[in-house]
Amino acid sequence: MSSATASDPYFEAELESAWELNRTFDVAYNLGNTEYQLKKHREAARHLSFALRNWPLMKAAAKLKATAEQRFAESRAQVGALVVTAGAPGAEVLVDGNAVGKAPLEGEVFVDPGEHRVEAKHLDYEPASQTVSVAKGGTAEVKLAITPVKAEPRASARTTPDGGTSAAGAGIVGPVAGQPPAGPVEPQPLPKKNWVPVIALGAASAVGLGVGIGMTVASNNASADGHAQADAILKAGGGCPDAPAAYSQACSELRSTASQVDTFGRAATVAYTASGVLAIAAVTYALWPRSGTKAAGKVRVLPETQVGYRGIVVQGAW
């Protein structure tokens, strides 16, 4: 893993790559928090705003929300905001020549204080633009009324014998002048990622790690006891192979201690393995692209024991 800190531009670049792959609240929060520390208030306001709009209702993330709200407010006070509406769904919105999304936009567009040119473009509509000024900490509303592109008439009118008119080239179907063509079909948004499996797997991984540490400590303590018992037997002039009756009880306790060392050691190995597997499963699920299938997000953790080894099996679909 990288040793970069949250205020390191290299760490920011890594988070920007993660944001392009998976636009979720946690990536937005970490990226916005890093940009805040680098004093990139416009970018910080954008990503922290997204994180707060999509903040999940779970206790594990609740304690971070107050920090996100505070840092968003501080960044928001340093920049301006544009509330942009365009007349056609799917129209591309540009600010100073840079695309910021398609109408209808979700949330505000954060800009540096000053004058900005806002445009809306659509293949079936005439483009529209507007220049606005926004103060530091202020908000400007921009309404772009774009009009449909007029279609060329595809049939000429002619006089009929009864004095009426009809369209030449009957049977040719085309757009009617003055009427907007059918708009593009908007893609359905992907369902929000379910973070419950991540929390459950992370918690289980932490428990497994704690159990492994406890078993390691117990194994070390039992090993120390075994060495002490063996030293006591040797100092008394005895030995456990073919032990006389005087040392049978001490040797029995030594063998029991040795068995405990082995048992605790094996238990620690299984616990560490389970912790690692669960941690990998949690990270994999968190980074896996969102899916609209019903099977997404279902994870099962099953213990498996066979002759010669013990382990954990993680089965999932996301």
LOZAGU-101115 format. One record per residue: residue in one letter; x, y, z of N, C-alpha, C, O in turn. Coordinates in steps of 0.05 Angstrom, whole numbers, padded with zeros to 5 digits, always signed. Layout:
BEGIN
AXYZXYZXYZXYZ/...
END
This chain:
BEGIN
M+00017-00024+00000+00000+00000+00000+00017+00025+00000+00040+00025+00009/S+00006+00047-00010+00021+00072-00010+00023+00084+00017+00005+00080+00034/S+00045+00098+00022+00049+00111+00048+00039+00140+00047+00045+00155+00065/A+00025+00148+00026+00016+00175+00023-00005+00182+00044-00020+00165+00053/T-00005+00208+00052-00025+00217+00072-00048+00231+00058-00047+00235+00033/A-00068+00238+00073-00092+00250+00062-00087+00277+00049-00102+00285+00032/S-00066+00291+00057-00060+00317+00046-00038+00315+00024-00028+00335+00015/D-00033+00291+00014-00012+00286-00006-00026+00286-00034-00046+00272-00038/P-00016+00302-00053-00028+00303-00080-00028+00275-00093-00045+00269-00109/Y-00008+00258-00087-00008+00231-00098-00032+00215-00088-00044+00200-00103/F-00038+00219-00062-00061+00205-00051-00087+00216-00064-00106+00200-00068/E-00087+00241-00070-00110+00253-00084-00114+00240-00112-00137+00234-00120/A-00092+00236-00126-00094+00224-00153-00105+00195-00151-00120+00187-00168/E-00096+00180-00130-00107+00153-00127-00137+00154-00122-00152+00137-00133/L-00146+00173-00106-00175+00175-00100-00190+00184-00125-00213+00175-00129/E-00179+00201-00141-00192+00209-00166-00196+00186-00184-00216+00183-00198/S-00176+00168-00186-00179+00144-00202-00201+00126-00191-00217+00115-00206/A-00203+00123-00165-00224+00107-00152-00251+00120-00158-00271+00106-00161/W-00252+00147-00158-00278+00161-00163-00288+00156-00191-00312+00152-00195/E-00270+00155-00210-00278+00150-00238-00289+00122-00241-00306+00117-00258/L-00278+00103-00225-00287+00075-00227-00313+00070-00211-00329+00054-00220/N-00316+00083-00188-00337+00075-00170-00346+00100-00155-00334+00107-00134/R-00367+00114-00164-00376+00139-00152-00395+00133-00129-00419+00133-00133/T-00384+00129-00106-00400+00123-00082-00393+00144-00061-00374+00159-00063/F-00410+00145-00040-00408+00166-00020-00381+00165-00006-00369+00186+00001/D-00370+00141+00000-00345+00139+00015-00321+00149-00001-00304+00162+00010/V-00321+00142-00027-00299+00152-00044-00301+00183-00046-00281+00197-00045/A-00326+00193-00049-00330+00222-00051-00322+00236-00025-00310+00257-00026/Y-00328+00223-00002-00320+00235+00023-00290+00237+00026-00279+00257+00034/N-00276+00214+00021-00247+00214+00023-00234+00233+00004-00214+00247+00011/L-00244+00234-00021-00232+00253-00041-00237+00282-00033-00219+00298-00034/G-00262+00288-00024-00268+00315-00015-00253+00323+00009-00244+00346+00011/N-00249+00305+00028-00233+00310+00052-00204+00317+00045-00192+00335+00056/T-00193+00301+00026-00166+00307+00017-00164+00334+00003-00145+00349+00008/E-00183+00340-00015-00183+00366-00029-00186+00389-00009-00174+00410-00013/Y-00202+00385+00012-00205+00405+00032-00178+00411+00046-00171+00434+00050/Q-00163+00390+00053-00137+00394+00066-00117+00407+00047-00098+00420+00056/L-00120+00403+00020-00103+00415+00001-00113+00443-00007-00102+00456-00025/K-00135+00452+00006-00147+00479+00001-00157+00482-00027-00158+00504-00038/K-00166+00459-00039-00180+00460-00065-00210+00461-00059-00224+00440-00061/H-00220+00484-00051-00246+00486-00040-00268+00480-00061-00289+00469-00054/R-00264+00488-00086-00285+00483-00106-00289+00453-00110-00312+00443-00110/E-00267+00438-00113-00269+00409-00116-00279+00396-00091-00295+00377-00092/A-00270+00406-00068-00278+00395-00042-00308+00398-00039-00322+00379-00030/A-00319+00422-00045-00348+00426-00043-00364+00408-00061-00385+00398-00053/R-00353+00403-00085-00367+00385-00104-00369+00357-00093-00391+00345-00093/H-00347+00345-00084-00347+00317-00075-00360+00314-00048-00374+00294-00043/L-00356+00333-00029-00369+00331-00003-00399+00334-00006-00415+00321+00008/S-00408+00351-00025-00437+00354-00030-00449+00328-00040-00471+00320-00031/F-00435+00315-00058-00444+00289-00068-00446+00269-00045-00465+00254-00043/A-00425+00268-00029-00425+00249-00006-00448+00253+00012-00461+00234+00021/L-00454+00278+00019-00476+00284+00038-00503+00278+00025-00521+00270+00039/R-00506+00282-00001-00532+00275-00014-00537+00245-00014-00560+00236-00015/N-00515+00230-00014-00518+00200-00016-00509+00186+00010-00502+00163+00009/W-00508+00201+00032-00499+00189+00057-00517+00166+00066-00541+00170+00068/P-00506+00143+00073-00523+00120+00081-00533+00123+00110-00521+00137+00126/L-00555+00109+00115-00566+00110+00142-00555+00086+00158-00569+00066+00163/M-00530+00088+00166-00518+00067+00183-00500+00080+00204-00487+00100+00198/K-00500+00068+00227-00486+00079+00250-00456+00082+00245-00443+00100+00255/A-00445+00063+00230-00416+00062+00226-00406+00088+00212-00383+00096+00215/A-00423+00100+00195-00415+00124+00180-00426+00149+00192-00419+00171+00184/A-00444+00147+00212-00457+00171+00224-00437+00190+00236-00440+00214+00234/K-00416+00180+00250-00398+00197+00264-00380+00214+00245-00369+00234+00253/L-00378+00205+00219-00362+00220+00200-00379+00242+00186-00368+00260+00174/K-00405+00240+00189-00422+00259+00174-00419+00287+00184-00419+00306+00168/A-00415+00291+00210-00412+00318+00222-00386+00330+00210-00386+00354+00204/T-00365+00315+00207-00340+00325+00196-00345+00333+00167-00335+00354+00158/A-00359+00316+00152-00365+00322+00124-00381+00348+00122-00376+00365+00104/E-00401+00352+00139-00418+00376+00138-00402+00401+00145-00405+00421+00132/Q-00384+00399+00165-00368+00422+00172-00349+00430+00150-00346+00453+00144/R-00335+00410+00138-00316+00417+00117-00329+00425+00092-00318+00441+00076/F-00353+00415+00086-00368+00425+00063-00376+00454+00067-00373+00470+00049/A-00386+00461+00091-00394+00488+00097-00370+00508+00094-00373+00529+00083/E-00347+00500+00103-00323+00517+00101-00314+00520+00072-00307+00542+00064/S-00315+00499+00057-00308+00500+00028-00328+00516+00013-00322+00532-00005/R-00354+00512+00019-00376+00526+00005-00374+00556+00009-00381+00571-00009/A-00364+00565+00032-00362+00593+00038-00340+00606+00021-00340+00631+00019/Q-00322+00591+00009-00300+00602-00006-00306+00603-00036-00290+00614-00051/V-00328+00591-00045-00334+00590-00074-00362+00599-00079-00378+00605-00061/G-00369+00601-00105-00396+00607-00113-00410+00582-00123-00398+00561-00126/A-00437+00584-00126-00452+00561-00135-00472+00569-00157-00483+00591-00155/L-00476+00552-00177-00495+00557-00198-00517+00536-00197-00511+00512-00195/V-00542+00545-00198-00565+00527-00199-00575+00528-00228-00587+00547-00236/V-00569+00507-00244-00573+00508-00273-00597+00490-00280-00599+00467-00272/T-00615+00501-00296-00637+00485-00307-00637+00489-00337-00634+00512-00347/A-00642+00468-00352-00643+00469-00381-00670+00458-00390-00682+00441-00376/G-00680+00467-00413-00707+00460-00421-00711+00432-00432-00733+00423-00435/A-00689+00417-00437-00692+00391-00448-00676+00370-00432-00652+00374-00428/P-00689+00349-00423-00675+00328-00408-00653+00316-00427-00658+00311-00450/G-00630+00311-00416-00608+00300-00431-00590+00320-00444-00570+00313-00455/A-00597+00346-00442-00580+00367-00453-00554+00368-00437-00554+00367-00413/E-00532+00371-00451-00506+00373-00438-00501+00401-00428-00505+00420-00444/V-00494+00404-00403-00489+00430-00391-00459+00435-00389-00444+00417-00380/L-00450+00458-00398-00422+00465-00397-00418+00492-00382-00435+00510-00385/V-00397+00493-00366-00390+00518-00352-00362+00525-00361-00343+00510-00356/D-00359+00548-00373-00334+00558-00384-00322+00537-00403-00297+00533-00403/G-00339+00524-00418-00330+00504-00438-00325+00476-00428-00318+00459-00443/N-00328+00472-00401-00324+00446-00389-00350+00433-00383-00367+00445-00369/A-00354+00408-00391-00379+00393-00386-00381+00387-00356-00362+00378-00344/V-00404+00393-00345-00409+00388-00316-00431+00367-00311-00438+00361-00289/G-00444+00357-00333-00465+00338-00330-00487+00342-00350-00486+00360-00367/K-00508+00326-00348-00531+00328-00366-00556+00335-00350-00559+00326-00327/A-00573+00351-00363-00598+00360-00349-00617+00336-00346-00619+00319-00364/P-00631+00336-00323-00629+00354-00301-00605+00348-00283-00600+00325-00276/L-00590+00369-00275-00567+00366-00259-00574+00359-00230-00595+00368-00220/E-00558+00342-00218-00562+00336-00189-00545+00354-00172-00521+00352-00172/G-00559+00372-00158-00544+00390-00140-00533+00414-00154-00539+00418-00178/E-00518+00430-00140-00507+00455-00151-00480+00450-00165-00467+00429-00161/V-00473+00469-00182-00447+00469-00195-00430+00490-00181-00437+00513-00181/F-00408+00481-00169-00391+00499-00154-00369+00511-00172-00356+00497-00187/V-00366+00538-00170-00347+00552-00187-00332+00572-00170-00340+00579-00147/D-00310+00582-00181-00295+00603-00167-00311+00629-00170-00325+00633-00189/P-00309+00647-00150-00323+00672-00152-00315+00688-00177-00292+00687-00185/G-00335+00701-00190-00329+00716-00214-00350+00710-00236-00372+00701-00230/E-00343+00716-00260-00361+00714-00283-00357+00687-00297-00334+00678-00301/H-00379+00674-00305-00378+00648-00318-00398+00646-00341-00420+00658-00340/R-00391+00631-00361-00409+00627-00384-00420+00599-00382-00405+00579-00380/V-00446+00597-00382-00460+00571-00379-00475+00565-00405-00489+00582-00416/E-00472+00541-00415-00484+00533-00440-00499+00506-00437-00494+00490-00419/A-00519+00502-00455-00534+00477-00456-00535+00469-00486-00542+00485-00503/K-00528+00443-00491-00527+00434-00519-00542+00407-00521-00541+00390-00503/H-00557+00404-00543-00571+00379-00548-00574+00377-00579-00578+00396-00592/L-00571+00352-00589-00571+00348-00618-00598+00357-00630-00598+00366-00653/D-00619+00355-00616-00646+00361-00627-00656+00389-00620-00678+00396-00626/Y-00638+00405-00607-00646+00432-00598-00625+00452-00605-00601+00445-00608/E-00633+00477-00608-00615+00499-00612-00600+00504-00586-00612+00504-00565/P-00573+00508-00587-00559+00513-00562-00566+00539-00550-00576+00557-00564/A-00563+00541-00524-00569+00566-00509-00546+00571-00490-00533+00552-00481/S-00541+00596-00484-00520+00603-00465-00527+00628-00449-00545+00643-00457/Q-00513+00632-00427-00518+00655-00410-00493+00660-00394-00480+00641-00385/T-00486+00685-00391-00463+00693-00374-00473+00705-00348-00490+00723-00348/V-00462+00694-00326-00471+00703-00300-00447+00709-00283-00425+00699-00288/S-00451+00725-00262-00431+00731-00242-00440+00720-00215-00464+00723-00209/V-00422+00709-00200-00429+00698-00174-00408+00706-00154-00384+00706-00160/A-00417+00715-00131-00398+00724-00110-00389+00701-00093-00400+00679-00094/K-00368+00706-00077-00357+00686-00059-00378+00678-00038-00389+00696-00024/G-00385+00653-00037-00406+00644-00018-00434+00648-00029-00453+00641-00015/G-00437+00659-00053-00463+00665-00064-00473+00644-00083-00460+00624-00088/T-00498+00648-00092-00511+00629-00111-00524+00644-00133-00537+00665-00129/A-00521+00635-00158-00534+00647-00181-00551+00626-00195-00543+00603-00198/E-00575+00634-00202-00594+00616-00216-00592+00620-00246-00593+00643-00255/V-00589+00598-00261-00586+00600-00290-00608+00583-00303-00609+00559-00298/K-00625+00596-00320-00646+00581-00334-00640+00584-00364-00641+00606-00375/L-00635+00561-00377-00629+00561-00405-00652+00549-00420-00658+00525-00419/A-00667+00566-00435-00690+00558-00450-00682+00551-00478-00680+00569-00495/I-00676+00526-00484-00668+00518-00511-00692+00510-00527-00712+00499-00516/T-00692+00515-00553-00714+00510-00570-00708+00488-00590-00685+00484-00597/P-00729+00473-00598-00724+00450-00617-00713+00460-00644-00720+00482-00653/V-00697+00443-00656-00688+00449-00683-00711+00445-00702-00725+00425-00701/K-00716+00465-00720-00738+00464-00739-00731+00444-00761-00710+00446-00774/A-00750+00425-00766-00745+00405-00787-00753+00417-00814-00772+00432-00816/E-00738+00410-00835-00745+00419-00862-00770+00404-00872-00773+00380-00867/P-00789+00419-00885-00813+00406-00895-00806+00385-00917-00788+00391-00933/R-00818+00362-00916-00811+00340-00934-00832+00336-00955-00830+00317-00971/A-00853+00353-00957-00873+00351-00978-00883+00379-00985-00888+00394-00966/S-00887+00385-01010-00897+00411-01018-00927+00410-01021-00939+00390-01029/A-00940+00433-01015-00969+00434-01016-00978+00438-01045-00964+00452-01060/R-01001+00427-01053-01012+00431-01080-01043+00433-01077-01055+00423-01058/T-01054+00445-01098-01083+00450-01097-01098+00425-01108-01089+00414-01128/T-01119+00417-01094-01135+00394-01103-01158+00404-01120-01164+00428-01120/P-01170+00386-01136-01192+00395-01154-01215+00409-01139-01228+00426-01151/D-01220+00402-01114-01242+00415-01100-01233+00441-01087-01248+00453-01071/G-01209+00451-01093-01200+00476-01083-01185+00474-01057-01175+00495-01047/G-01182+00450-01046-01168+00447-01021-01138+00443-01027-01129+00447-01049/T-01123+00436-01006-01095+00431-01010-01088+00404-00999-01102+00394-00981/S-01067+00392-01009-01057+00366-00999-01027+00366-01002-01016+00383-01016/A-01015+00348-00988-00985+00347-00988-00976+00328-01009-00985+00305-01011/A-00958+00338-01026-00946+00321-01047-00928+00300-01034-00917+00305-01012/G-00926+00278-01047-00909+00257-01036-00922+00243-01013-00909+00237-00993/A-00949+00238-01015-00963+00225-00993-00951+00198-00987-00941+00184-01005/G-00951+00191-00962-00939+00166-00954-00912+00169-00942-00901+00150-00931/I-00900+00193-00945-00873+00198-00934-00877+00208-00905-00891+00228-00900/V-00866+00194-00887-00869+00200-00859-00845+00215-00849-00822+00206-00854/G-00848+00238-00836-00825+00253-00827-00834+00271-00804-00858+00271-00797/P-00816+00285-00791-00822+00302-00769-00839+00326-00778-00835+00336-00800/V-00857+00335-00762-00874+00357-00767-00859+00382-00758-00849+00384-00736/A-00859+00403-00776-00845+00428-00770-00857+00441-00745-00881+00441-00743/G-00840+00451-00728-00850+00465-00704-00854+00447-00680-00858+00456-00658/Q-00853+00420-00684-00856+00402-00662-00829+00389-00655-00815+00381-00673/P-00823+00388-00629-00797+00376-00622-00797+00346-00626-00817+00333-00621/P-00775+00335-00636-00773+00306-00639-00772+00293-00612-00768+00305-00591/A-00777+00267-00613-00777+00251-00588-00750+00254-00575-00729+00251-00588/G-00750+00258-00549-00725+00261-00534-00711+00234-00530-00723+00213-00534/P-00686+00234-00523-00671+00209-00519-00681+00195-00494-00691+00207-00475/V-00679+00168-00495-00687+00152-00472-00665+00154-00451-00642+00148-00456/E-00673+00163-00428-00654+00166-00406-00648+00139-00393-00666+00124-00387/P-00622+00133-00390-00615+00107-00377-00624+00107-00348-00623+00127-00334/Q-00632+00084-00339-00641+00081-00311-00616+00081-00293-00597+00067-00299/P-00617+00096-00272-00594+00097-00253-00590+00070-00240-00609+00056-00234/L-00564+00064-00236-00558+00039-00221-00567+00041-00192-00566+00063-00180/P-00575+00019-00181-00582+00020-00153-00558+00026-00135-00536+00019-00142/K-00564+00040-00113-00542+00046-00095-00531+00021-00082-00545+00002-00076/K-00505+00021-00078-00491-00002-00067-00501-00007-00038-00503+00012-00022/N-00506-00032-00032-00513-00040-00004-00488-00043+00012-00472-00062+00007/W-00484-00026+00032-00459-00027+00048-00461-00045+00072-00442-00048+00087/V-00484-00058+00077-00487-00075+00100-00467-00099+00098-00455-00105+00119/P-00464-00112+00075-00444-00134+00074-00416-00125+00080-00401-00140+00093/V-00408-00101+00071-00381-00091+00077-00377-00088+00107-00357-00096+00118/I-00398-00076+00121-00396-00073+00150-00394-00100+00164-00378-00104+00182/A-00412-00118+00155-00413-00145+00168-00386-00160+00164-00376-00171+00183/L-00376-00159+00139-00351-00173+00134-00328-00160+00149-00310-00174+00160/G-00328-00133+00150-00306-00119+00165-00307-00126+00194-00286-00130+00207/A-00332-00126+00206-00334-00132+00234-00325-00161+00240-00311-00166+00259/A-00333-00179+00222-00325-00207+00226-00295-00211+00223-00283-00226+00237/S-00283-00195+00204-00254-00196+00202-00240-00186+00227-00220-00198+00236/A-00251-00165+00239-00239-00154+00264-00242-00174+00286-00223-00177+00302/V-00265-00188+00288-00268-00208+00308-00248-00231+00305-00236-00240+00324/G-00245-00239+00279-00226-00261+00274-00198-00253+00281-00183-00269+00292/L-00191-00228+00276-00164-00218+00283-00160-00218+00313-00140-00226+00324/G-00182-00209+00328-00180-00209+00357-00177-00236+00369-00162-00241+00387/V-00192-00256+00357-00190-00283+00367-00162-00294+00361-00151-00308+00378/G-00151-00288+00337-00124-00298+00331-00103-00287+00350-00086-00301+00359/I-00106-00261+00357-00087-00249+00376-00090-00262+00403-00070-00268+00416/G-00115-00267+00412-00120-00279+00438-00108-00308+00439-00096-00316+00459/M-00112-00323+00417-00101-00350+00416-00070-00350+00416-00058-00367+00427/T-00059-00330+00402-00030-00328+00401-00019-00322+00429+00001-00335+00438/V-00031-00304+00443-00023-00298+00471-00026-00322+00488-00008-00329+00504/A-00048-00337+00486-00053-00361+00502-00032-00382+00496-00022-00395+00514/S-00025-00385+00470-00005-00405+00462+00022-00398+00473+00037-00415+00483/N+00029-00372+00472+00055-00363+00483+00056-00368+00513+00077-00376+00524/N+00034-00362+00528+00033-00366+00556+00036-00395+00563+00051-00403+00582/A+00022-00413+00548+00023-00441+00553+00051-00452+00547+00062-00469+00561/S+00064-00441+00526+00091-00449+00520+00111-00441+00542+00128-00457+00550/A+00107-00417+00553+00124-00408+00575+00120-00426+00600+00139-00434+00613/D+00094-00434+00605+00089-00452+00628+00102-00479+00623+00113-00491+00642/G+00101-00489+00598+00114-00515+00592+00144-00514+00597+00155-00533+00607/H+00157-00492+00588+00186-00490+00593+00192-00490+00623+00211-00502+00632/A+00175-00476+00638+00180-00474+00667+00177-00502+00680+00192-00509+00697/Q+00156-00517+00671+00151-00543+00682+00174-00562+00675+00184-00578+00692/A+00184-00561+00650+00206-00578+00642+00231-00572+00657+00246-00590+00665/D+00237-00546+00661+00260-00538+00676+00259-00548+00705+00279-00556+00716/A+00235-00546+00717+00232-00555+00744+00237-00585+00747+00250-00594+00766/I+00228-00601+00727+00232-00630+00727+00262-00636+00724+00273-00654+00738/L+00275-00622+00706+00304-00627+00701+00321-00619+00726+00339-00633+00733/K+00314-00596+00738+00329-00587+00761+00326-00607+00785+00344-00609+00801/A+00303-00620+00786+00298-00640+00807+00312-00666+00801+00311-00685+00817/G+00325-00668+00778+00339-00693+00771+00321-00713+00758+00329-00737+00756/G+00298-00706+00749+00280-00725+00737+00278-00722+00707+00292-00705+00695/G+00262-00738+00694+00257-00737+00666+00231-00751+00659+00223-00769+00674/C+00219-00743+00637+00192-00754+00631+00193-00780+00616+00175-00797+00620/P+00212-00785+00598+00213-00812+00586+00217-00833+00608+00236-00831+00623/D+00199-00853+00610+00200-00874+00630+00202-00861+00658+00219-00869+00675/A+00185-00841+00663+00187-00826+00688+00180-00843+00712+00161-00858+00711/P+00196-00840+00733+00189-00854+00759+00163-00843+00769+00153-00823+00760/A+00152-00858+00789+00126-00850+00800+00126-00822+00811+00106-00808+00812/A+00150-00813+00821+00151-00787+00834+00147-00764+00814+00139-00742+00822/Y+00153-00770+00788+00150-00748+00768+00127-00753+00749+00123-00737+00730/S+00111-00773+00754+00089-00779+00735+00069-00756+00734+00059-00749+00712/Q+00062-00744+00757+00042-00722+00757+00054-00698+00742+00039-00685+00727/A+00079-00691+00748+00091-00668+00735+00094-00672+00704+00089-00654+00689/C+00100-00697+00696+00103-00702+00667+00075-00701+00654+00073-00691+00631/S+00055-00711+00668+00028-00709+00657+00019-00680+00653+00007-00674+00632/E+00026-00663+00672+00019-00635+00669+00035-00622+00646+00024-00605+00632/L+00060-00631+00642+00076-00620+00620+00065-00628+00593+00064-00612+00575/R+00056-00654+00591+00044-00662+00566+00018-00647+00560+00012-00640+00537/S+00002-00642+00581-00023-00626+00578-00017-00598+00569-00031-00587+00552/T+00004-00586+00580+00012-00559+00572+00021-00559+00543+00014-00540+00528/A+00036-00579+00534+00045-00580+00507+00022-00583+00488+00022-00571+00466/S+00001-00598+00496-00023-00601+00479-00037-00574+00477-00047-00568+00455/Q-00038-00559+00499-00051-00533+00498-00036-00514+00479-00049-00499+00464/V-00010-00515+00479+00006-00498+00461-00002-00504+00432-00006-00486+00416/D-00003-00530+00425-00010-00538+00398-00038-00529+00391-00043-00519+00369/T-00057-00534+00410-00085-00527+00404-00089-00497+00400-00102-00488+00381/F-00077-00481+00418-00079-00451+00415-00066-00441+00390-00076-00423+00377/G-00043-00454+00382-00029-00446+00358-00046-00451+00333-00048-00434+00315/R-00059-00475+00332-00076-00481+00309-00100-00462+00308-00108-00453+00286/A-00112-00457+00331-00135-00439+00332-00127-00411+00322-00143-00398+00308/A-00104-00402+00330-00095-00375+00322-00091-00374+00291-00099-00355+00278/T-00080-00396+00280-00076-00397+00251-00102-00395+00236-00105-00381+00217/V-00122-00411+00245-00149-00410+00233-00161-00383+00235-00173-00373+00216/A-00159-00370+00259-00171-00344+00263-00158-00323+00245-00172-00306+00233/Y-00131-00323+00243-00117-00304+00225-00126-00308+00196-00130-00289+00181/T-00128-00333+00188-00136-00339+00160-00164-00329+00155-00169-00316+00134/A-00182-00335+00173-00210-00325+00170-00211-00295+00169-00226-00284+00153/S-00196-00282+00186-00196-00252+00186-00186-00241+00159-00198-00222+00149/G-00165-00253+00148-00155-00243+00123-00174-00248+00100-00178-00230+00083/V-00187-00272+00100-00206-00277+00078-00230-00258+00080-00239-00248+00059/L-00240-00254+00104-00263-00235+00107-00255-00207+00100-00271-00193+00088/A-00231-00198+00106-00222-00171+00099-00221-00168+00069-00229-00148+00057/I-00210-00189+00055-00208-00188+00026-00236-00188+00014-00241-00173-00006/A-00255-00203+00025-00282-00203+00015-00295-00176+00018-00309-00167+00000/A-00290-00163+00040-00302-00136+00045-00291-00116+00025-00306-00100+00013/V-00264-00116+00020-00252-00097+00001-00262-00103-00027-00268-00084-00042/T-00263-00129-00034-00272-00136-00061-00301-00127-00066-00307-00115-00087/Y-00318-00131-00046-00346-00122-00050-00348-00092-00052-00363-00081-00068/A-00332-00077-00036-00333-00048-00036-00324-00037-00063-00335-00017-00072/L-00304-00049-00076-00293-00039-00101-00307-00050-00125-00303-00040-00147/W-00323-00071-00122-00336-00084-00145-00356-00065-00157-00371-00052-00143/P-00358-00063-00184-00378-00045-00197-00406-00053-00189-00412-00076-00185/R-00423-00032-00186-00451-00037-00179-00465-00052-00201-00459-00049-00225/S-00484-00068-00194-00500-00084-00213-00529-00081-00207-00537-00077-00184/G-00545-00083-00228-00574-00082-00224-00588-00108-00220-00612-00109-00217/T-00572-00130-00218-00585-00156-00215-00594-00161-00186-00583-00149-00168/K-00613-00178-00183-00624-00184-00157-00604-00198-00139-00606-00197-00115/A-00585-00212-00152-00565-00228-00136-00543-00211-00125-00528-00221-00108/A-00542-00185-00133-00520-00168-00123-00521-00164-00094-00543-00160-00082/G-00498-00165-00081-00496-00159-00052-00502-00182-00034-00502-00178-00009/K-00506-00206-00044-00512-00229-00026-00486-00244-00021-00474-00255-00039/V-00478-00245+00004-00452-00258+00012-00458-00278+00034-00473-00272+00053/R-00446-00302+00031-00449-00322+00052-00421-00330+00061-00403-00334+00045/V-00417-00332+00087-00392-00340+00099-00396-00367+00113-00412-00369+00131/L-00382-00388+00104-00386-00415+00114-00360-00426+00125-00339-00424+00111/P-00360-00439+00148-00336-00452+00158-00333-00479+00143-00352-00492+00136/E-00308-00487+00138-00303-00512+00125-00281-00527+00140-00260-00515+00145/T-00285-00552+00146-00265-00568+00160-00262-00594+00145-00281-00608+00140/Q-00237-00601+00138-00231-00627+00125-00206-00638+00139-00192-00624+00154/V-00200-00663+00132-00177-00676+00145-00152-00662+00135-00147-00660+00111/G-00136-00652+00154-00111-00640+00147-00112-00610+00147-00091-00597+00149/Y-00136-00597+00146-00136-00568+00147-00164-00559+00156-00183-00574+00155/R-00164-00534+00165-00189-00520+00172-00189-00493+00159-00167-00482+00155/G-00212-00482+00151-00212-00456+00138-00240-00444+00137-00259-00455+00149/I-00242-00422+00122-00267-00408+00118-00273-00406+00089-00255-00399+00073/V-00297-00411+00080-00305-00408+00053-00324-00384+00051-00343-00382+00065/V-00318-00365+00033-00334-00341+00028-00347-00344+00001-00333-00345-00019/Q-00373-00344+00000-00388-00346-00025-00404-00321-00029-00416-00311-00010/G-00403-00309-00053-00418-00284-00056-00425-00279-00085-00414-00291-00103/A-00444-00261-00089-00451-00252-00116-00457-00223-00114-00474-00214-00099/W-00441-00207-00129-00446-00178-00129-00438-00166-00156-00440-00142-00161/
END
